[in-house]
Amino acid sequence: MTSSRKIAAKLSDGRDLFYFDDAGSALPSERKPDHREPAPRPNVAEMRLDSLTGEWISVAAARHNRAFLPPANQCPLCPATDENLSEVPDIFDVAVFENKSPSFGPDLLEVDDENYSVVANLELGSKRKSVGRCEVVVFSPTHLGSLSEMPVSRVRTVIEAWTDRTAHLKSLPGVRQVFPFENRGQEIGVTLHHPHGQIYSYPYLTPRTKKVLDSIKAYGPNLFADTLAFEQKSERVLIKGEHFTSYVPFAGRWPVEIHLLPHRHVNDFTDLTDEERDELAVMYSRLLGALDHIYSTPTPYISAWHQAPMVEGGEHIRLQLQITSPRRAEDKLKYLAGSESAMGAFIADFPPEVTAELIRGALK
């Protein structure tokens, strides 16, 4: 498949903006500038250490004032018009820009320091600047809809955007992990209807990834390869392709949970070949489409792309997709109550094998 075209631009306040045009797109190579008056960026957020758990909490007060479910004629992700000077000044297929009020960044370290967020003695009251970067990935110029309804060629363009941004973001000083994700549906807590996702670049190793590294130390470097082989033999497989397998995990936590792993060991999107990205676009499109057909209405979800961190041992972590949804029935949601929220101990509503059968039915 022919790769998409990338066009770099700047917003009026200096933030980066990138257009990723579909392969064969008829859009012009020149795009209109941002005509808005430059507005000051908010102060960089502050990270505070929870010394009981060793986890960092970013206090990003500027996010409190972000747009909340605006009408279509005020959407900040639609192409700009004379009446709506949005975040994207011109027409596009896929657009990526720096978040106006980021949880991390836009400040970076002057020199990369892998120990920036390490507090060896967990000293009480420890804090750091929330360096890093947050970007918004807009999947379409159309205000409503979902990625599952778009052609596979558009999904392929989005994968190109994730690949390009991963390559750049993981090279930034102070960034330890790059995380593309999508929140879809008001039940998940989205604040904009327009189909989009985000990319967070963290200055620390996230709690989930720490646990995975601990598991690799306990099991051995073949944990991902052996997990894939184990799942491929199960009745929970959803789609098995030439390069990827998707499945419902043996110990799934959520009413709907889908994992996907590449057949060979790759750390992130940048390691994939063109042929692998082509197959991934088809498989990902099918999985998202299935989520919209489990019930009579689209199912809300979080789509998370876990990539290897830039730390010692990170080379043993494999690129992995994890899709989760709290929807446990047509009209019921799973809420994280006492055990899950307070203790992190999940109780599944039904066996993962039942979930797999449900999703396979939707795939058909």
C-alpha positions in Angstrom: 0.0 0.0 0.0 1.3 3.5 -0.9 2.3 5.4 2.2 0.5 8.6 3.2 1.9 12.1 2.8 2.9 14.2 5.8 2.8 18.0 5.9 4.3 19.9 8.8 2.8 23.2 10.0 2.6 25.5 13.0 -0.4 26.8 14.9 -0.5 30.5 15.8 0.9 29.9 19.3 3.9 27.9 18.0 2.5 24.4 18.6 3.3 21.7 16.0 0.6 20.6 13.6 1.0 17.7 11.2 -1.3 16.6 8.3 -1.3 13.0 7.3 -3.0 12.6 3.9 -4.5 9.2 2.8 -2.6 7.4 0.1 -3.7 8.9 -3.2 -5.5 11.8 -1.4 -6.6 14.7 -3.7 -6.0 17.3 -0.9 -3.6 20.1 -1.8 0.0 20.1 -0.5 -0.4 23.6 0.8 -2.7 24.3 3.7 -4.1 27.5 5.1 -2.3 29.1 8.1 -3.8 29.5 11.6 -5.4 33.0 11.7 -6.1 33.0 15.4 -4.5 35.5 17.8 -1.7 33.6 19.7 -2.8 32.7 23.2 -0.4 31.9 26.1 0.3 28.3 27.0 -0.6 27.2 30.5 2.1 26.5 33.1 3.7 23.1 32.9 1.9 20.7 35.2 3.6 19.4 38.4 4.1 15.7 39.2 3.8 14.6 42.9 5.1 11.3 44.2 2.7 9.0 46.1 5.4 7.6 48.4 3.1 4.7 49.6 2.9 3.3 46.1 5.9 4.9 44.3 3.5 6.3 41.6 3.6 9.8 40.1 0.5 11.9 39.9 0.4 14.8 37.4 -1.5 17.8 38.7 -2.7 19.5 35.5 -5.1 22.1 36.6 -5.4 23.8 33.1 -7.2 20.7 31.8 -10.2 21.6 34.0 -11.2 24.3 31.6 -11.1 22.2 28.4 -14.1 22.1 26.0 -16.9 19.8 27.1 -19.1 18.2 24.4 -19.5 21.4 22.3 -22.0 21.6 19.4 -20.8 20.8 15.9 -20.4 24.5 14.9 -18.0 25.0 17.9 -16.0 21.8 17.6 -12.3 22.5 18.0 -11.4 19.4 15.9 -13.4 20.2 12.8 -11.6 22.0 9.9 -11.7 25.8 10.6 -14.3 28.0 9.1 -14.8 31.8 9.3 -17.3 31.2 12.2 -15.3 28.5 14.0 -11.5 29.1 14.2 -10.7 25.6 15.4 -7.4 23.8 16.2 -7.1 22.6 12.6 -6.9 25.6 10.1 -7.7 23.7 6.9 -9.2 20.5 5.5 -7.5 17.2 6.3 -7.7 13.4 6.3 -5.8 12.9 9.6 -4.4 15.7 11.7 -2.1 15.6 14.7 -1.3 18.6 16.9 0.1 19.4 20.3 -2.5 19.5 23.0 -3.3 23.1 24.1 -3.5 22.1 27.8 -1.3 19.0 28.1 -0.9 16.8 31.1 2.8 16.4 30.2 4.9 19.1 28.6 5.5 21.1 26.5 8.7 21.6 28.4 11.4 19.0 27.9 14.6 18.2 29.7 17.6 20.0 28.2 19.6 16.7 28.4 18.0 13.3 28.7 18.1 11.9 32.2 16.8 8.3 32.6 16.7 8.9 36.4 14.7 12.2 36.2 11.6 10.6 37.9 13.5 8.1 40.1 13.3 8.9 43.8 15.4 6.1 45.4 14.3 6.6 48.9 10.7 7.6 48.1 11.2 10.8 50.0 7.9 12.4 51.2 6.9 15.5 49.3 8.9 14.7 46.2 7.8 16.6 43.1 9.0 17.2 39.5 7.9 19.3 36.5 5.6 17.2 34.2 7.9 17.3 31.3 7.0 15.4 28.1 4.4 15.9 25.4 0.8 15.3 24.7 -0.7 15.3 21.2 -4.2 14.9 19.7 -4.8 12.6 16.7 -7.9 13.6 14.7 -9.1 10.6 12.6 -11.4 12.5 10.2 -12.7 16.0 9.3 -16.2 14.7 9.8 -17.7 15.7 13.2 -19.5 12.5 14.0 -18.8 8.9 13.4 -16.1 6.4 14.5 -12.9 4.9 13.2 -14.7 1.6 12.6 -16.9 3.2 10.0 -14.0 4.6 8.0 -12.3 2.8 5.1 -9.3 0.6 5.9 -7.2 3.0 4.0 -8.0 5.7 6.6 -7.1 3.3 9.5 -3.8 2.7 7.6 -3.2 6.5 7.6 -3.8 6.6 11.3 -1.3 3.8 11.8 1.2 5.9 9.8 0.6 8.8 12.0 1.1 6.7 15.2 4.3 5.4 13.7 5.7 8.8 12.7 4.8 10.4 16.0 6.2 7.4 18.0 9.6 7.7 16.2 9.8 11.4 17.1 8.4 11.4 20.6 10.5 8.6 21.9 13.6 10.6 20.8 12.7 13.6 23.0 14.9 14.2 26.1 13.1 13.0 29.2 10.5 10.8 27.5 10.5 7.3 28.8 7.3 5.9 27.2 5.0 6.8 24.2 1.3 5.8 24.5 -1.2 6.2 21.7 -4.8 5.6 22.8 -8.5 6.4 22.0 -11.3 6.9 24.4 -14.6 6.3 22.5 -18.1 7.1 24.0 -19.6 9.4 26.6 -19.7 6.4 29.0 -15.9 6.4 28.9 -15.8 10.1 29.7 -15.0 11.7 26.3 -15.3 15.5 26.2 -15.5 15.8 22.4 -17.8 13.9 20.0 -15.4 14.2 17.1 -13.6 10.9 16.4 -10.1 11.3 17.7 -7.4 9.8 19.9 -4.4 11.0 21.8 -0.7 10.3 22.4 0.9 10.7 25.8 4.7 10.9 26.2 5.5 10.1 29.8 8.6 11.2 31.7 8.4 8.1 33.9 7.7 4.4 33.6 3.9 3.9 34.0 2.6 1.6 36.8 1.3 -1.0 34.4 4.6 -1.2 32.5 6.5 -1.6 35.8 4.4 -4.6 36.6 5.0 -6.1 33.1 8.8 -5.7 33.6 8.5 -7.3 37.0 6.7 -10.2 35.4 9.4 -10.6 32.7 12.0 -10.7 35.5 10.1 -13.4 37.3 9.2 -15.5 34.1 12.0 -14.8 31.7 12.5 -12.8 28.4 10.1 -15.0 26.4 7.0 -14.0 28.3 5.3 -12.3 25.4 6.2 -15.1 22.9 5.0 -17.8 25.3 1.8 -15.8 26.1 1.0 -15.6 22.4 1.6 -19.3 21.8 -0.6 -20.1 24.8 -3.4 -17.8 23.6 -3.2 -19.1 20.0 -4.1 -22.6 21.3 -7.2 -21.4 23.2 -10.8 -21.1 22.3 -10.5 -17.3 22.9 -8.8 -16.5 19.5 -10.8 -13.9 17.5 -8.7 -13.4 14.4 -5.4 -15.1 13.4 -3.6 -13.5 10.5 -0.2 -13.9 8.9 1.4 -11.3 11.2 -1.0 -10.8 14.1 -3.4 -12.7 16.4 -6.2 -11.1 18.4 -7.9 -12.8 21.3 -9.7 -12.4 24.6 -7.1 -12.8 27.3 -7.1 -15.8 29.7 -7.4 -13.5 32.7 -9.5 -10.7 31.2 -10.7 -8.1 33.7 -13.4 -6.3 31.8 -16.8 -7.4 30.4 -15.3 -6.8 26.9 -11.5 -7.1 26.6 -9.5 -7.8 23.4 -5.7 -8.2 23.1 -3.6 -8.3 19.9 0.0 -9.3 19.5 2.4 -9.4 16.5 3.8 -12.8 15.7 7.4 -11.5 15.8 8.9 -9.5 18.5 8.6 -5.8 17.8 8.9 -3.1 20.4 6.7 -0.4 18.9 5.0 0.8 15.7 8.4 1.9 14.2 9.6 -1.8 14.0 6.6 -2.9 11.8 7.1 -3.6 8.1 4.7 -2.1 5.5 3.1 -5.6 5.1 2.5 -5.8 8.8 1.0 -2.4 9.0 -1.3 -3.3 6.1 -2.6 -6.4 7.9 -2.9 -4.5 11.1 -5.1 -1.9 9.5 -7.5 -4.6 8.3 -7.6 -6.5 11.6 -8.0 -3.4 13.7 -10.8 -2.2 11.5 -12.6 -5.5 11.9 -12.2 -5.5 15.7 -13.6 -2.0 16.1 -16.4 -2.9 13.7 -17.3 -5.9 15.9 -17.5 -3.7 19.0 -20.2 -1.7 17.2 -22.2 -4.9 16.4 -22.2 -6.7 19.7 -25.3 -4.8 20.7 -27.8 -2.7 18.8 -25.8 0.5 19.7 -22.0 1.1 19.5 -20.1 -0.1 22.5 -17.9 2.5 24.3 -14.2 1.5 24.6 -10.7 2.4 25.5 -8.2 1.4 22.8 -4.6 1.3 24.3 -1.4 0.7 22.3 1.3 -0.5 24.7 4.8 0.1 23.4 8.2 -0.7 24.9 9.6 2.0 27.2 13.0 3.5 26.9 14.5 1.9 30.0 16.7 -1.1 30.8 14.7 -4.3 30.1 12.3 -2.5 27.8 13.6 -4.4 24.8 11.7 -7.5 26.1 8.3 -5.8 25.9 6.3 -6.4 22.7 3.9 -4.0 21.0 0.4 -4.9 22.3 -3.1 -3.6 21.7 -5.5 -3.8 24.6 -9.2 -2.8 24.0 -11.5 -2.7 27.0 -15.1 -1.8 27.6 -17.2 -1.6 30.8 -20.3 -2.6 28.9 -21.5 -5.9 30.5 -25.0 -5.9 28.8 -27.1 -4.0 26.4 -28.1 -1.6 29.1 -25.6 -2.2 31.9 -22.1 -0.9 32.7 -19.5 -2.3 35.0 -18.4 0.3 37.6 -15.1 0.0 39.4 -16.3 -0.2 42.9 -14.6 -1.0 46.2 -12.4 -4.0 45.3 -11.3 -2.7 41.9 -10.9 1.0 42.7 -9.5 0.8 46.2 -7.5 -2.5 46.0 -6.9 -2.9 42.3 -8.4 -6.4 42.6 -10.7 -7.1 39.7 -13.7 -9.5 39.7 -14.8 -10.5 36.2 -18.6 -10.7 35.5 -18.3 -13.8 33.3 -15.7 -16.1 31.8 -13.5 -14.6 29.0 -14.5 -17.6 26.9 -18.1 -16.2 26.9 -16.7 -12.8 25.8 -14.8 -14.4 23.0 -17.9 -16.2 21.7 -19.9 -12.9 21.9 -17.2 -11.0 19.9 -16.8 -13.8 17.3 -20.5 -13.6 16.7 -20.2 -9.8 16.1 -17.2 -10.4 13.7 -19.4 -12.5 11.5 
